[in-house]
Amino acid sequence: MHTEGMDVKQPVRSQRVNQGEETKAALLSAARDLFGENGYGSTSLEDVVARAGVTKGALYHHFGGKAQLFQAVYEQVKRELSDQVVQVFLLPDPWQALIEGSRLMIEAQLDPAVRRIVLHDARSVLDLEQIRAVETRYGTVGLRGVLRRAVRVGAIDPEPLRPLALMLSGAIAEACFYVADADDAEAALDEAVTLVRRLLEGLRPRDAAEEAASA
């Protein structure tokens, strides 16, 4: 009898977990759409729960409030962008992977929803420590990996990878802000990508840099 009772309870418990995950996913999806469309300040929790089709109590259960919900959306967007960039960072040629991945990181800011969530609203909603923690997890780690590959094949000079990745990540982040705040985002993108590439060229061994300049 005891075993039979356990068999009944386990599916019920699993069903509740699945329902909770579905509710959480619905809230994240609705919040991402609304934050991306209208911005943090113009999005209410009533808007979010109405679009998600759940109760406000469910939202508070999973996220605690609007700021915590935004932080989860911000991290989700950064994770998705990171997954895209990492695929580029894994290209066979580490140097081209570094160039193209850096470009993709900046180019993502052309998406108005990404720009609004990741750059504009994140600066006002989240504190610096929260932003840096997410950026390190989903930006700097991947950048450090492709730099390590580039050093191994001699595409760039050996340098301390941790500070190098942090400094390049900072430069790319500023390039993203530049593009996001520009009146002409496409022109700003071209400028930013060109300048980041010139910074990266400075890491190349002298022979490789001279060869690239004469090509």
C-alpha positions in Angstrom: 0.0 0.0 0.0 2.8 2.4 0.8 4.4 1.8 -2.6 1.2 2.4 -4.4 0.8 5.7 -2.5 4.2 6.8 -3.6 3.3 5.9 -7.2 0.3 8.2 -7.1 2.1 11.1 -5.4 5.1 11.2 -7.7 3.2 12.0 -11.0 1.3 14.7 -9.1 4.5 16.3 -7.8 6.0 16.1 -11.3 2.9 17.6 -12.8 3.1 20.5 -10.4 6.8 21.1 -11.2 6.0 21.1 -14.9 3.1 23.5 -14.4 5.4 25.8 -12.4 8.0 25.8 -15.1 5.4 26.5 -17.8 4.1 29.4 -15.8 7.6 30.8 -15.3 8.3 30.5 -19.0 5.1 32.2 -19.9 5.9 35.1 -17.6 9.4 35.5 -19.0 8.1 35.4 -22.6 5.4 38.0 -21.9 7.8 40.2 -19.9 10.5 40.0 -22.6 8.0 41.1 -25.3 6.6 43.9 -23.2 9.9 45.2 -21.9 11.3 45.1 -25.5 8.3 46.8 -27.0 7.5 49.4 -24.3 10.4 49.6 -22.0 10.6 48.9 -18.3 9.0 52.1 -17.1 6.0 51.7 -19.4 5.3 48.1 -18.6 3.2 47.2 -15.5 2.9 43.9 -13.8 -0.8 43.9 -14.8 0.3 44.0 -18.4 2.7 41.1 -17.9 0.3 38.8 -16.1 -2.5 39.6 -18.6 -0.3 38.7 -21.6 1.0 35.6 -19.8 -2.5 34.5 -18.8 -1.5 33.9 -15.1 -2.2 35.6 -11.8 -0.2 38.3 -10.2 0.3 35.9 -7.3 2.1 33.5 -9.6 4.4 36.3 -10.8 5.3 37.1 -7.2 5.9 33.5 -6.4 8.4 33.1 -9.2 10.1 36.5 -9.3 9.2 38.5 -6.3 8.5 41.7 -8.2 9.1 43.8 -11.3 12.8 44.4 -10.9 13.5 40.7 -10.3 11.5 39.8 -13.4 13.4 42.3 -15.4 16.7 40.9 -14.2 15.6 37.4 -15.3 14.6 38.7 -18.7 17.9 40.6 -19.0 19.9 37.5 -18.1 17.8 35.4 -20.6 18.6 37.8 -23.4 22.3 37.9 -22.6 22.4 34.1 -22.5 20.7 33.8 -25.9 23.1 36.4 -27.4 26.0 34.6 -25.8 24.9 31.2 -27.3 24.9 32.8 -30.8 28.3 34.5 -30.3 29.9 31.3 -28.9 28.9 29.4 -32.1 30.9 32.0 -34.0 33.8 31.8 -31.6 34.0 28.1 -32.4 34.8 28.7 -36.1 37.9 26.8 -37.2 40.1 29.9 -37.6 40.4 31.5 -34.2 41.4 34.9 -35.6 38.3 35.1 -37.8 36.2 33.7 -35.0 37.4 36.5 -32.7 36.7 39.2 -35.4 33.3 37.9 -36.4 32.2 37.1 -32.8 33.1 40.6 -31.7 31.2 42.1 -34.6 28.1 40.0 -33.7 28.2 41.2 -30.1 28.0 44.8 -31.4 25.6 44.1 -34.2 23.0 42.6 -31.8 22.3 46.2 -30.7 20.6 46.9 -34.0 17.6 44.9 -32.6 15.5 47.6 -30.9 14.2 45.2 -28.2 17.7 44.0 -27.3 18.9 47.6 -27.3 16.1 48.7 -24.9 16.5 45.7 -22.5 20.2 45.1 -22.5 21.5 48.6 -22.6 19.0 51.4 -21.9 16.8 49.9 -19.2 19.5 47.7 -17.6 21.5 50.7 -16.7 18.6 52.2 -14.7 17.1 49.1 -13.2 20.1 47.0 -12.3 23.1 47.9 -10.3 26.7 47.7 -11.6 27.5 44.4 -9.8 24.4 42.7 -11.3 25.3 43.8 -14.8 29.0 42.9 -14.4 28.1 39.4 -13.0 25.9 38.6 -16.0 28.4 40.1 -18.5 31.2 38.0 -17.1 29.1 34.9 -17.2 27.7 35.3 -20.7 30.3 37.6 -22.4 33.8 37.5 -20.9 34.0 33.8 -20.5 33.3 33.1 -24.2 35.7 35.8 -25.2 38.4 34.4 -23.0 37.9 31.0 -24.7 38.5 32.3 -28.2 41.4 34.4 -27.1 43.0 31.2 -25.7 42.5 29.4 -29.0 44.0 32.4 -30.8 47.1 32.3 -28.6 47.6 28.6 -29.1 47.7 28.9 -32.9 49.9 32.0 -32.8 47.2 34.3 -34.2 47.8 36.7 -31.3 50.7 37.3 -28.9 50.6 35.5 -25.6 49.0 37.8 -23.0 47.4 37.3 -19.6 44.0 36.1 -20.7 41.8 37.1 -17.8 42.6 40.8 -17.8 42.7 40.8 -21.6 39.2 39.3 -21.9 37.9 41.8 -19.3 39.4 44.8 -21.0 38.2 43.7 -24.5 34.8 43.0 -23.1 34.7 46.5 -21.7 35.7 48.0 -25.0 33.0 46.0 -26.9 30.4 47.0 -24.3 31.2 50.6 -24.9 31.0 50.0 -28.6 27.5 48.6 -28.0 26.5 51.7 -26.1 27.8 53.8 -28.9 25.8 52.0 -31.5 22.7 51.9 -29.2 22.8 55.7 -28.6 23.6 56.8 -32.1 21.1 58.5 -34.4 22.4 56.5 -37.3 22.9 53.0 -35.9 24.2 51.5 -39.1 26.9 54.1 -39.5 27.8 53.8 -35.9 28.1 50.0 -36.2 30.6 50.3 -39.1 32.7 52.8 -37.1 32.6 50.6 -33.9 33.4 47.4 -35.7 36.3 49.0 -37.6 37.8 50.4 -34.4 37.4 47.1 -32.4 39.1 45.3 -35.3 42.0 47.8 -35.1 42.3 47.2 -31.4 42.4 43.4 -32.0 45.0 43.9 -34.7 47.3 45.3 -32.0 47.4 41.9 -30.4 48.7 40.1 -33.5 52.4 39.0 -33.8 54.3 41.6 -35.9 54.6 39.2 -38.9 50.9 38.5 -39.0 50.0 42.1 -38.6 52.3 43.2 -41.4 50.9 40.4 -43.7 47.3 41.5 -42.9 48.2 45.2 -43.7 49.8 44.3 -47.1 46.9 42.0 -48.1 
